[in-house]
Amino acid sequence: MASTSSFDVTTGVDFMEVRNAVEQAVKEITQRYDFKGLKVSIELDQKEKRITLAAPDEFKLKAMWDSLQGKMVRRQVPLQNLKPGEIEPAAGASVRQTIEIQDGLTSDMAREVVRVIKDAKLRRVQAAIQGDTVRISAPDKDALQAVIALLKQQDLGVELKFGNYRTN
């Protein structure tokens, strides 16, 4: 019986690195001269997978977002997995923005990954959606390498991770 190899396609962020980046951004902002005496905040909600920025005006909010992005890049958190929402007015003539953190493939993204693989018509490659991951299997490792190369060329709006390699 021929052996099959497989791997999982998923996406996500390391929440420890996200927390560290948020703490560094808060520290930088509290020390910056242009933020002295202003009521600003950056809050991370790990359960809801979101970051909330609050500032007195849009200009300060954008400066906070730029600082936070810089800290995320240094900590190798993929910026593609951060989805900033609309800037909305908040209490006391301030503004607020919510940034969603994409952790795991949504069902639409998983279907898109499967569609890309099916459209490529790679021989004997199978894709199966398993929750927030897609398991790709094939009899030879060269086909799996071709799938990884194909998926890296696609822009699905998030950074894809390839892991859990197995040979049965």
C-alpha positions in Angstrom: 0.0 0.0 0.0 1.4 3.4 -1.0 2.1 5.8 1.8 0.6 9.3 1.8 2.0 12.5 3.2 0.0 15.4 4.5 0.3 18.8 6.1 -2.0 21.4 7.6 -2.6 24.9 6.3 -3.7 27.4 8.9 -3.1 31.0 10.0 -2.7 32.7 13.4 -0.6 34.8 15.6 1.4 34.2 18.8 -0.7 36.0 21.4 2.3 36.3 23.7 4.1 38.3 21.1 1.0 40.4 20.5 0.7 41.2 24.2 4.4 42.1 24.3 4.0 44.4 21.3 0.9 46.1 22.9 2.8 46.6 26.1 5.8 48.1 24.2 3.5 50.4 22.3 1.8 51.6 25.4 5.1 52.3 27.1 6.4 54.2 24.0 3.2 56.3 23.8 3.1 57.2 27.5 6.7 58.5 27.2 6.1 60.5 24.0 6.0 64.2 24.4 3.1 64.7 22.0 0.9 62.3 24.1 1.7 63.9 27.5 -1.5 64.6 29.5 -3.8 63.1 26.9 -6.2 60.3 27.6 -5.1 57.5 25.3 -5.3 53.7 25.6 -4.4 50.5 23.8 -6.3 47.4 25.2 -5.8 43.8 24.2 -8.8 41.4 24.6 -7.4 37.9 24.0 -10.7 36.2 24.4 -12.4 38.3 21.8 -9.2 38.5 19.7 -9.2 42.2 19.3 -7.2 45.3 20.2 -9.0 48.6 21.0 -7.3 52.0 20.4 -8.7 55.1 22.0 -7.4 58.7 21.5 -8.6 62.3 21.5 -8.5 62.7 17.7 -7.9 60.7 14.5 -4.4 62.1 14.1 -3.3 60.7 17.5 -5.1 57.5 16.8 -3.2 57.0 13.6 0.1 57.7 15.4 -0.8 55.1 18.0 -1.7 52.6 15.2 1.7 53.3 13.4 3.6 52.7 16.6 1.7 49.5 17.4 2.3 48.2 13.8 6.1 48.9 14.2 6.1 46.9 17.5 4.2 44.0 15.8 6.7 43.9 12.9 9.6 43.8 15.3 8.0 40.9 17.1 7.2 39.1 13.8 3.5 39.2 14.2 2.0 39.2 10.6 0.3 42.5 9.9 -2.0 40.7 7.4 -3.7 39.1 10.3 -4.6 42.4 11.9 -7.9 43.8 10.5 -8.4 47.4 11.5 -12.1 48.5 11.7 -13.6 51.9 11.1 -12.6 54.9 13.3 -15.7 55.7 15.3 -16.5 58.6 17.7 -16.5 57.7 21.4 -17.5 59.5 24.6 -16.0 62.8 25.5 -15.2 64.0 21.9 -12.7 61.1 21.5 -12.3 58.4 18.8 -11.9 54.7 19.0 -10.8 52.0 16.6 -11.1 48.2 17.0 -8.5 45.9 15.3 -9.6 42.3 14.8 -6.9 39.6 15.1 -7.4 36.8 12.6 -6.4 33.6 14.4 -7.3 30.5 12.4 -8.9 30.3 8.9 -12.5 31.3 8.6 -14.8 28.9 6.7 -14.7 31.2 3.7 -10.9 31.3 3.7 -10.7 27.5 4.0 -13.1 27.1 1.0 -10.9 29.5 -0.9 -7.8 27.4 -0.2 -9.5 24.3 -1.3 -10.8 26.1 -4.5 -7.3 27.3 -5.3 -6.0 23.7 -5.0 -8.8 22.2 -7.1 -8.5 24.9 -9.8 -4.7 24.0 -10.1 -5.8 20.5 -11.1 -2.8 18.9 -9.3 -2.9 15.2 -9.6 -3.8 13.0 -6.6 -3.8 16.0 -4.2 -6.7 16.1 -1.8 -7.8 18.9 0.5 -10.1 18.5 3.5 -11.4 21.3 5.7 -11.0 20.5 9.4 -12.4 23.3 11.5 -10.0 26.3 11.1 -7.4 24.3 9.2 -7.2 22.6 5.8 -5.4 19.2 5.6 -3.7 18.7 2.3 -2.6 15.1 1.4 -0.9 13.5 -1.5 1.0 10.3 -2.2 4.3 12.1 -2.9 6.1 15.0 -1.2 6.8 16.8 -4.5 3.0 17.4 -5.0 2.8 18.8 -1.4 5.7 21.2 -2.2 3.9 22.3 -5.3 0.8 23.0 -3.2 2.8 25.1 -0.8 4.4 27.1 -3.6 1.0 27.6 -5.2 -0.6 28.8 -1.9 2.3 31.2 -1.2 1.6 32.9 -4.5 -2.0 33.5 -3.6 -3.2 36.6 -1.6 -5.9 35.4 0.8 -5.6 38.4 3.1 -3.8 36.5 5.9 -0.4 34.9 6.3 -0.7 31.2 5.8 1.2 28.8 8.0 2.2 25.3 6.9 2.8 22.7 9.6 2.0 19.3 11.0 3.8 17.3 8.3 3.1 13.6 8.4 3.8 10.5 6.4 1.5 7.5 6.8 
